[in-house]
Amino acid sequence: MTILEEIPAAVAAVTSRIGTATVSVGRDRRGTGVVIADGQVLTNAHNLRDRTTQLTFADGRTAQAEVLGVDRDGDLAVLATDTSGAAAAEWSSEALAAGSVVFSASRGAQGLRVTFGIVSGINREFRGPRGRRIGGTLEHTAPLARGSSGGPLVDFDGRLVGINTHRLGDGFYLALPTDASLRDRVDQLAAGHSPVHRTLGVSVAPAHVSRRLRRAVGLPERDGLLVRGVEDGSPAAAAGITTGDLIVSASGATIANADDLWTVLDGLGTINSIEVGVVRGVEELTLSVSFEPSATEP
């Protein structure tokens, strides 16, 4: 029997094993989640709108879920809810390689959808919801419809090998592999430990856009991050950073791209303030940015 002849039976087996564990997330079914333990559902952080959300199960039952823990930069969240009647997915302990057959599952308004494809690449990367780089992901070809993010990616035996997270386009998709590192992060989230990442509270344009815009208005070109917006009540707002400022340094380090800034912020440890160098027009300023505990909550 060829692999193509085995696919229909495999899809049926996968559907049987993962179907009840696959739930829709949100009243508008904006995403998908997977039951990982009694009373716990894993999904993408970008599927959340608040501290509570509605889940819909295979039997049509709806239930409110509360966030146990959320990692917004890593795009993961664990929810607490009544999972009665939904068997938890089984984790796989085997690493996948390019060419491995995988199946994606999602639950939308039309019910469960299961598709198959292959792992087309490993150790891919993309930027998460807040701009941080997420690496080590699986690239695969199992088609995903809108509302599938946060759903399970499983192997030929229906065991959980990834959490679908990002659509690349052209028929390729990315999933966070459920390796030991991710499972440890999930355990921490389930225990209520949400990672806290410092952020300035700004939206920025990359260096090449900054140079072009400065050139267009007759200002000298400089590498840096052009501030396109500042969140109300953010550390940046309190420090006096405004739209149009060009961030060129932080804590003494040159800032040429967003990753430079993330590196500085992630390396602060217990330090609660930094000096940020900005160029405002042709004037160079040094502003002190303080991080209060309330400003670093997820």
Secondary structure, DSSP 8 states (H G I E B T S, - for coil): --HHHHHHHHHHHHHHHHTTTEEEETTTT-EEEEEEETTEEEE-GGG-SSSEEEEE-TTS-EEEEEEEEEETTTTEEEEE---TT-----B--S---TT-EEEEEEEETTEEEEEEEEEEEEEEEEE-TTS-EEEEEEEE-----TT-TT-EEE-TTS-EEEEEEEEEETTEEEEEE--HHHHHHHHHHHTT---------EEEE-HHHHHHHHHHTT-----SEEEEEE-TTSHHHHHT--TT-EEEEETTEE--SHHHHHHHHHT-TT--EEEEEEEETTEEEEEEEE--GGGG--
